[in-house]
């Protein structure tokens, strides 16, 4: 699960290098949606 999340994050970063703030928001939303792993 952790590996998938990391790969997902890497893809997100590549596609939006200039939108770090957006990446942070997306990451927060994902963590909230996943809840405790």
C-alpha positions in Angstrom: 0.0 0.0 0.0 2.8 2.4 0.9 4.6 1.7 -2.3 1.6 2.4 -4.4 1.0 5.7 -2.5 4.7 6.7 -3.1 4.5 5.9 -6.8 1.3 7.9 -7.0 3.0 10.9 -5.3 6.0 10.7 -7.7 3.6 10.8 -10.6 1.8 13.8 -9.1 5.0 15.7 -8.6 6.2 15.1 -12.1 3.0 16.3 -13.6 2.8 19.4 -11.5 6.3 20.5 -10.4 5.2 24.1 -10.1 2.2 23.4 -8.0 3.7 22.2 -4.7 0.9 23.8 -2.8 -1.7 21.8 -4.8 0.3 18.6 -4.3 0.2 19.2 -0.5 -3.6 19.7 -0.7 -4.0 16.5 -2.7 -1.7 14.6 -0.4 -3.7 15.8 2.7 -7.0 14.8 1.0 -5.6 11.4 0.2 -4.4 10.8 3.7 -7.7 11.9 5.1 -9.5 9.6 2.7 -7.3 6.6 3.5 -7.6 7.1 7.2 -5.4 5.1 9.5 -3.5 2.5 7.4 
